[in-house]
Amino acid sequence: MKRTYLIFAVFVVLLISQVRAFEYVDNPNNPIFNGTQTWDDLAVINPTILYEDGSYKMWFGGRNVGLPIQIGYATSQDGIVWDELSSPVLTTGSGEDFDAQDLKAVWVLHDENEYKMYYTATNSSAMPRLGLATSPDGISWSKYTQNPILELGGPGSWNESRSHNAAVIKRDGVYYLWFSGRNDSFESGIGLAYSQDGVTWTEDQQNPVMMMDPTIAWESVYPTFPAVVEREDGSFLMAYMGFDGLYRQIGLAHSPDGIQWTRYPGNPVIVHGQVGSWNEESSTGPSLAIIESGQYQLWYTGNSIYSVSTSWSFGQGDVFFDPLGDINYDYFLNVSDVILLVNIILGIQESSQYQLEVADLNQDQSIDVSDLQLMVNRILE
């Protein structure tokens, strides 16, 4: 009887216990970047960062008084101290071009021998749409002559008034593009499109793949600015901005396929700052980069008083994952991982090589009951 009770008690504790498998640490020296040139020393917004060969490359929007938002470029050895080019690398169009007014959110993909820049732009219609530019070096850019590459949705569609703010990944020869959309009823969400060439896109039939949810207070008005990376196990991690009508903050979501997304229950991860701080009302426009297994860096835009302040800067932080035991990759070590591990040990559950690696808690190159015991102990500690 006592043994049965003990087993029952342990199971109940497991049901209600969990260990967070990651930690976000904000840089105490934020903001780490302000525009330093005559064209962008008023505001910088929406960075996108690539980590390549031990160094960092950043593209971002910037402006000064009386000037449109244009795209700049900077490099860094640590992701914190940046050297900026003196002039923008991508400028606005002219006349009735779709990008004649402002260039806003930007995403850069290093695709074999060239860089592809997906950028949000507006003209006199003020309807943001998505354009493409390419470059051999990330500095000299050529705009695609048939821009925009992603138009608004048709009447009555979920994105009939907005299709912008893209994040793009190439996987197994297919391009995945997540983007923000909105209908005429101001209902917003995030959609997904596919391409074989990075130019011509087909929307997923299930769009939007993540819709606004009025019951989630911190993002009740809309979610936007998706930033997506492919994780070590082949799943996807998204950082995105949520708006509640006053504050702009950043949360995380994960997906096994880029379509079905689960929001992190501890969102927002990056909150708005304290009264009088550089990001008092806004932490927005995130960018993610994988530095090494288990360590990511995150950059974001901050603003003090949105309705008054025209000064915007960049902040930075680190995301540390401790994946051991988090077999289902939901950022927690809990009873769902225990059940999955039992099924793996019994041969009921097929598992990927990555799952086998994170299930080997005692690092003895095998998956057995000793790993299960360590997992349970870790959750109950």
C-alpha positions as CSV (number, residue, x, y, z in Angstrom):
1,M,0.0,0.0,0.0
2,K,2.8,2.4,0.9
3,R,4.6,1.7,-2.3
4,T,1.5,2.3,-4.3
5,Y,0.9,5.6,-2.5
6,L,4.5,6.7,-3.0
7,I,4.3,6.0,-6.7
8,F,1.0,7.9,-6.9
9,A,2.5,10.8,-4.9
10,V,5.5,11.0,-7.2
11,F,3.3,11.0,-10.3
12,V,1.1,13.8,-8.9
13,V,4.2,15.9,-8.2
14,L,5.5,15.2,-11.7
15,L,2.2,16.4,-13.1
16,I,2.5,19.8,-11.4
17,S,6.2,20.2,-11.5
18,Q,8.4,21.5,-14.3
19,V,11.8,23.0,-14.9
20,R,12.4,25.7,-17.4
21,A,14.9,24.7,-20.0
22,F,16.0,28.1,-21.0
23,E,17.0,31.5,-19.6
24,Y,17.0,34.9,-21.2
25,V,19.5,37.4,-19.9
26,D,19.1,41.1,-20.9
27,N,22.3,43.1,-21.5
28,P,22.6,45.4,-18.5
29,N,24.4,48.0,-20.7
30,N,21.5,48.4,-23.1
31,P,20.9,50.1,-25.4
32,I,24.0,48.9,-27.2
33,F,23.5,50.7,-30.5
34,N,22.3,54.1,-31.6
35,G,22.6,55.5,-35.1
36,T,26.0,57.3,-35.5
37,Q,25.7,58.8,-39.0
38,T,24.0,61.9,-40.3
39,W,21.2,59.9,-42.0
40,D,20.3,57.7,-39.0
41,D,21.2,59.4,-35.7
42,L,17.6,60.1,-34.8
43,A,16.3,56.5,-34.9
44,V,17.3,52.9,-35.8
45,I,14.7,50.2,-36.0
46,N,14.1,46.5,-36.7
47,P,17.6,44.9,-37.0
48,T,18.4,41.6,-38.7
49,I,21.6,39.9,-37.7
50,L,23.6,37.1,-39.3
51,Y,26.4,35.3,-37.4
52,E,29.0,34.1,-39.9
53,D,32.5,32.8,-39.4
54,G,32.8,34.2,-35.9
55,S,31.6,37.7,-36.7
56,Y,28.3,39.6,-36.9
57,K,26.6,41.4,-39.8
58,M,23.6,43.7,-39.1
59,W,21.2,45.4,-41.5
60,F,18.6,47.8,-40.0
61,G,16.3,50.7,-40.7
62,G,17.4,54.2,-39.8
63,R,16.4,57.8,-40.3
64,N,17.0,61.4,-39.3
65,V,14.7,64.5,-39.3
66,G,13.3,65.2,-42.7
67,L,14.7,61.9,-44.2
68,P,12.9,58.6,-45.1
69,I,13.7,55.3,-43.4
70,Q,16.5,53.6,-45.3
71,I,18.6,50.5,-44.7
72,G,22.0,50.6,-43.1
73,Y,24.8,48.1,-42.4
74,A,27.2,47.5,-39.5
75,T,29.6,44.7,-38.4
76,S,30.7,43.5,-35.0
77,Q,33.0,41.0,-33.4
78,D,30.8,40.4,-30.4
79,G,27.3,41.5,-31.4
80,I,27.5,44.4,-29.0
81,V,30.0,47.0,-30.3
82,W,29.2,47.8,-33.9
83,D,31.1,49.6,-36.7
84,E,28.6,51.2,-39.1
85,L,29.0,52.3,-42.7
86,S,28.6,56.0,-43.3
87,S,25.8,55.7,-45.9
88,P,22.7,53.5,-46.2
89,V,23.1,50.4,-48.4
90,L,19.5,50.4,-49.6
91,T,17.6,53.6,-50.3
92,T,14.0,54.5,-51.2
93,G,12.6,54.3,-54.7
94,S,11.0,57.2,-56.6
95,G,7.7,58.3,-58.1
96,E,5.1,55.6,-57.7
97,D,7.5,52.8,-56.8
98,F,6.1,50.6,-54.1
99,D,9.1,51.6,-51.9
100,A,9.1,55.3,-52.6
101,Q,8.2,56.4,-49.1
102,D,10.0,54.3,-46.4
103,L,12.0,51.1,-46.1
104,K,11.1,49.5,-42.7
105,A,11.5,46.0,-41.5
106,V,14.2,44.0,-43.1
107,W,15.3,40.3,-43.2
108,V,18.6,39.1,-44.8
109,L,19.2,35.5,-45.9
110,H,22.7,34.3,-47.0
111,D,21.7,32.0,-49.8
112,E,24.8,30.2,-51.2
113,N,26.7,32.8,-53.2
114,E,24.4,35.8,-52.6
115,Y,22.5,37.6,-50.0
116,K,18.7,38.1,-50.3
117,M,17.1,41.0,-48.5
118,Y,13.4,40.9,-47.9
119,Y,12.2,44.3,-46.9
120,T,8.9,46.0,-46.0
121,A,8.3,49.2,-47.8
122,T,5.6,51.8,-48.3
123,N,4.7,54.5,-50.9
124,S,2.0,57.1,-51.0
125,S,-0.7,54.4,-50.5
126,A,0.8,53.7,-47.0
127,M,0.1,50.0,-47.6
128,P,3.2,48.1,-46.5
129,R,4.3,45.4,-48.9
130,L,7.3,43.1,-49.3
131,G,10.2,43.6,-51.7
132,L,13.4,41.8,-52.6
133,A,16.9,42.9,-53.2
134,T,20.1,40.8,-53.8
135,S,23.7,41.4,-53.2
136,P,27.1,39.5,-53.6
137,D,28.5,41.0,-50.4
138,G,25.7,42.4,-48.3
139,I,26.7,45.9,-49.1
140,S,25.9,46.6,-52.8
141,W,22.3,45.7,-53.4
142,S,20.1,45.4,-56.6
143,K,16.4,45.6,-56.2
144,Y,14.3,43.0,-57.9
145,T,12.6,44.7,-60.9
146,Q,9.2,43.0,-60.4
147,N,8.8,44.2,-56.8
148,P,6.7,43.8,-54.7
149,I,7.1,40.0,-54.4
150,L,4.2,39.5,-51.9
151,E,1.0,41.4,-52.5
152,L,-1.9,42.0,-50.2
153,G,-4.5,39.3,-50.0
154,G,-7.8,39.5,-51.8
155,P,-11.0,41.1,-50.4
156,G,-12.2,39.4,-47.3
157,S,-8.8,37.6,-46.7
158,W,-6.9,37.6,-43.5
159,N,-4.2,39.8,-45.0
160,E,-6.3,42.1,-47.3
161,S,-4.7,45.3,-45.8
162,R,-1.2,44.1,-44.7
163,S,1.5,41.7,-45.9
164,H,4.8,42.7,-44.5
165,N,7.5,42.1,-41.8
166,A,9.1,38.9,-43.2
167,A,11.4,36.2,-41.8
168,V,12.9,33.8,-44.3
169,I,14.6,30.4,-44.0
170,K,15.8,28.0,-46.7
171,R,15.4,24.4,-45.8
172,D,16.0,21.4,-48.1
173,G,15.8,23.6,-51.2
174,V,12.5,25.2,-50.1
175,Y,12.2,28.8,-48.9
176,Y,9.9,29.4,-45.9
177,L,8.6,32.9,-45.4
178,W,6.7,34.0,-42.3
179,F,5.0,37.4,-42.4
180,S,2.6,39.6,-40.7
181,G,-0.9,40.2,-42.1
182,R,-4.1,42.1,-41.2
183,N,-7.6,42.3,-42.5
184,D,-9.9,45.4,-42.8
185,S,-11.4,44.6,-39.3
186,F,-7.9,45.1,-37.8
187,E,-7.6,41.4,-37.0
188,S,-3.9,40.5,-37.2
189,G,-1.9,37.3,-37.5
190,I,1.3,35.7,-38.9
191,G,1.2,33.7,-42.1
192,L,3.5,31.3,-44.0
193,A,4.4,31.1,-47.6
194,Y,6.6,28.8,-49.7
195,S,8.9,29.3,-52.7
196,Q,11.2,27.3,-54.9
197,D,13.3,30.3,-55.9
198,G,12.9,32.9,-53.1
199,V,10.9,35.2,-55.4
200,T,7.5,33.6,-56.3
201,W,5.5,32.7,-53.2
202,T,2.5,30.5,-52.4
203,E,0.7,30.9,-49.2
204,D,0.0,28.0,-46.9
205,Q,-3.7,27.0,-47.1
206,Q,-3.9,27.1,-43.3
207,N,-3.0,30.8,-43.0
208,P,-2.7,32.5,-40.7
209,V,-0.6,30.0,-38.8
210,M,-0.6,32.1,-35.7
211,M,-3.6,34.5,-35.1
212,M,-4.1,37.3,-32.6
213,D,-5.7,36.1,-29.3
214,P,-7.6,38.7,-27.3
215,T,-7.4,36.4,-24.3
216,I,-3.6,36.7,-24.1
217,A,-3.4,40.1,-22.5
218,W,0.2,41.2,-23.4
219,E,-0.5,40.6,-27.2
220,S,-4.2,41.1,-27.2
221,V,-4.2,43.8,-29.9
222,Y,-1.8,42.1,-32.4
223,P,1.3,40.0,-32.8
224,T,3.8,41.0,-35.5
225,F,7.5,41.1,-36.4
226,P,8.2,37.3,-36.6
227,A,11.9,36.4,-36.4
228,V,12.4,32.6,-37.0
229,V,15.4,30.3,-36.7
230,E,15.7,26.6,-37.3
231,R,16.9,24.9,-34.1
232,E,19.3,22.0,-33.7
233,D,16.5,19.4,-33.8
234,G,15.0,20.8,-37.0
235,S,12.1,22.5,-35.2
236,F,11.5,26.3,-35.4
237,L,11.9,29.0,-32.8
238,M,10.1,32.3,-33.3
239,A,10.6,35.6,-31.4
240,Y,7.8,38.1,-32.1
241,M,6.4,41.4,-30.8
242,G,3.0,41.6,-29.1
243,F,1.0,44.8,-28.5
244,D,-1.6,45.3,-25.8
245,G,-2.6,48.8,-26.7
246,L,0.1,50.5,-24.7
247,Y,3.2,48.3,-24.4
248,R,5.2,46.5,-27.1
249,Q,7.0,43.4,-25.8
250,I,8.6,40.3,-27.1
251,G,7.6,36.7,-26.7
252,L,8.7,33.3,-28.0
253,A,6.9,30.4,-29.8
254,H,8.0,27.1,-31.1
255,S,6.9,24.8,-33.9
256,P,7.8,21.3,-35.2
257,D,6.9,22.2,-38.8
258,G,6.5,26.0,-39.0
259,I,2.7,25.7,-39.2
260,Q,1.6,24.6,-35.7
261,W,2.9,27.1,-33.2
262,T,2.9,26.9,-29.4
263,R,3.4,30.1,-27.5
264,Y,5.8,30.0,-24.5
265,P,3.5,30.2,-21.5
266,G,5.9,32.6,-19.7
267,N,5.6,35.3,-22.4
268,P,6.6,38.1,-22.7
269,V,10.3,37.2,-22.4
270,I,11.5,40.8,-23.1
271,V,9.2,43.2,-21.3
272,H,8.9,47.0,-21.6
273,G,11.3,48.9,-19.4
274,Q,10.8,50.8,-16.2
275,V,9.5,54.4,-16.1
276,G,12.2,56.7,-17.6
277,S,14.1,53.9,-19.3
278,W,15.2,53.8,-22.9
279,N,12.5,51.2,-23.7
280,E,9.8,52.4,-21.3
281,E,6.9,51.5,-23.6
282,S,8.4,49.5,-26.4
283,S,10.6,46.4,-26.9
284,T,9.9,45.4,-30.5
285,G,11.4,44.2,-33.8
286,P,13.4,41.2,-32.6
287,S,16.2,39.4,-34.4
288,L,17.7,36.0,-33.5
289,A,21.0,34.3,-34.2
290,I,22.3,30.9,-33.2
291,I,25.8,31.3,-31.9
292,E,26.4,27.7,-30.8
293,S,24.3,24.8,-29.6
294,G,22.2,26.0,-26.7
295,Q,23.3,29.6,-27.0
296,Y,21.4,32.2,-29.0
297,Q,21.6,36.0,-29.1
298,L,18.7,38.3,-29.5
299,W,18.5,41.9,-30.6
300,Y,15.5,44.2,-30.4
301,T,14.4,47.8,-30.9
302,G,13.4,50.0,-27.9
303,N,11.6,53.3,-27.5
304,S,10.7,55.3,-24.4
305,I,7.3,57.0,-25.0
306,Y,5.9,55.8,-28.3
307,S,3.5,58.8,-28.9
308,V,6.1,61.4,-28.1
309,S,9.7,60.1,-28.5
310,T,11.2,59.8,-32.0
311,S,14.4,58.3,-30.7
312,W,14.8,54.5,-31.2
313,S,17.8,52.3,-30.2
314,F,18.8,48.6,-30.1
315,G,19.1,46.4,-27.1
316,Q,20.6,42.9,-26.9
317,G,20.4,39.8,-24.7
318,D,21.4,36.1,-24.6
319,V,19.1,33.1,-24.6
320,F,20.7,30.0,-23.0
321,F,19.1,26.6,-23.5
322,D,19.8,23.6,-21.3
323,P,18.3,21.0,-23.6
324,L,19.2,17.8,-21.7
325,G,15.9,16.0,-21.0
326,D,13.7,18.4,-23.0
327,I,12.9,15.7,-25.5
328,N,9.8,17.4,-26.9
329,Y,11.6,20.8,-27.1
330,D,8.9,22.9,-25.5
331,Y,11.3,24.8,-23.3
332,F,10.3,22.8,-20.2
333,L,11.4,19.6,-18.5
334,N,8.1,18.1,-17.2
335,V,5.9,15.0,-17.2
336,S,5.4,15.1,-21.0
337,D,9.2,14.5,-21.4
338,V,9.0,11.7,-18.8
339,I,6.2,9.9,-20.8
340,L,8.2,10.4,-24.0
341,L,11.3,9.0,-22.5
342,V,9.5,5.9,-21.2
343,N,8.1,5.3,-24.7
344,I,11.6,5.7,-26.2
345,I,13.1,3.2,-23.7
346,L,10.3,0.7,-24.4
347,G,10.7,1.1,-28.1
348,I,7.2,2.5,-28.6
349,Q,8.3,5.9,-29.7
350,E,10.4,6.6,-32.8
351,S,13.0,9.3,-32.1
352,S,15.3,11.5,-34.0
353,Q,19.1,11.5,-33.4
354,Y,18.7,14.8,-31.6
355,Q,16.1,13.5,-29.3
356,L,18.4,10.6,-28.4
357,E,21.2,13.0,-27.6
358,V,19.1,15.2,-25.2
359,A,17.5,12.0,-23.6
360,D,20.9,10.7,-22.6
361,L,21.0,12.6,-19.3
362,N,23.9,10.7,-17.8
363,Q,25.9,11.0,-21.1
364,D,26.8,7.3,-21.3
365,Q,25.8,6.9,-24.9
366,S,22.7,4.8,-24.2
367,I,19.1,5.5,-23.2
368,D,17.8,3.5,-20.3
369,V,16.2,3.6,-16.9
370,S,19.1,5.5,-15.3
371,D,18.3,8.4,-17.6
372,L,14.7,8.2,-16.6
373,Q,15.7,8.3,-12.9
374,L,17.9,11.4,-13.5
375,M,15.0,13.1,-15.3
376,V,12.5,12.5,-12.5
377,N,15.0,13.7,-9.9
378,R,15.8,16.8,-11.9
379,I,12.1,17.7,-12.1
380,L,11.5,17.0,-8.4
381,E,14.5,19.0,-7.2
